[in-house]
């Protein structure tokens, strides 16, 4: 009996390599891996449902789930997680030295509804009293002025979102001082090039994120993993097989990272970073599974709905295939 040949679009992360390299097999599946950047995956998934299995933006997927229009159903695998205190870039000549100084400023975003931006707006409001309505938002591509917002938005009253001038990018606007900052999952190119007037809002983003984690116990989820709904209907065993394989792949990646006889990533002091992460967040700091992440997902969904991004308050279990909500144990 032949295996299912399925396309799987994911980023080229260490936690995916055991699957990609064939060290981990997916029961009953012959995978065709497509290693792509998130922007390409999300555009093709939400516009055309190009893939059988793929990473999904948690925000865009929540929008589609609330509306009942998602071609995918997720399993509680989280290929991307990140603290986003390093996602706020500001002009150094505007007197922006603390989060409260963002009030009244013009801030660029590549897309308003991006998952990273939802998490940033959450902690800006909860920790510093900076509401979305306190900022004037300017939407535009980082480097390509034709980038569009993938999801139609219906924002709450008082939230002002305008498009960048035609032909202009938010990186360019920030460099030239026409906006006061940028919030998004990537650094604007002017920051990467060392623009003298562009800086992080938080002088030490890692320290700020660690302190936030100690207060809130939240490790933000950026992406989940979706399976085409029609496939799960035809092959009800598939969600369980996917969770099992992706969990095993992550376990192998972490074991390799822990082996410091020869460093597996091109970065010194990685053993110290790993030890510090586990000291702060526990041994399985990058957990998969529904029960382990229900609190984080619920907090995100509450914020998402409060911002007017999802048409109704989605409950965490709604995001995931029922067969993936629990796992067997020996």
Secondary structure, DSSP 8 states (H G I E B T S, - for coil): ---EEEEEEE---HHHHHHHTTSS--TTEEEEEEE--HHHHHHHHHHH---SEEEEEHHHHHHHHHHT--SEEEEEEEEEE---GGGEEEETTTT--SGGGGTT-EEEES-TT-HHHHHHHHHHHHHH---GGGSEEEE--SS-TT---SS-----TT-EEEE--TT--HHHHHHTTSSSEEESSS--HHHHTT-TTEEESSTTHHHHHHHHHHHH----EEEEEEEEHHHHHH-TTHHHHHHHHHHHHHHHHHHHHH-TTS-SSS-TTHHHHHHHHHHHH-S--S--SHHHHHHHHHHHHHHHHHTT-SSS---GGGGB-GGGSS----
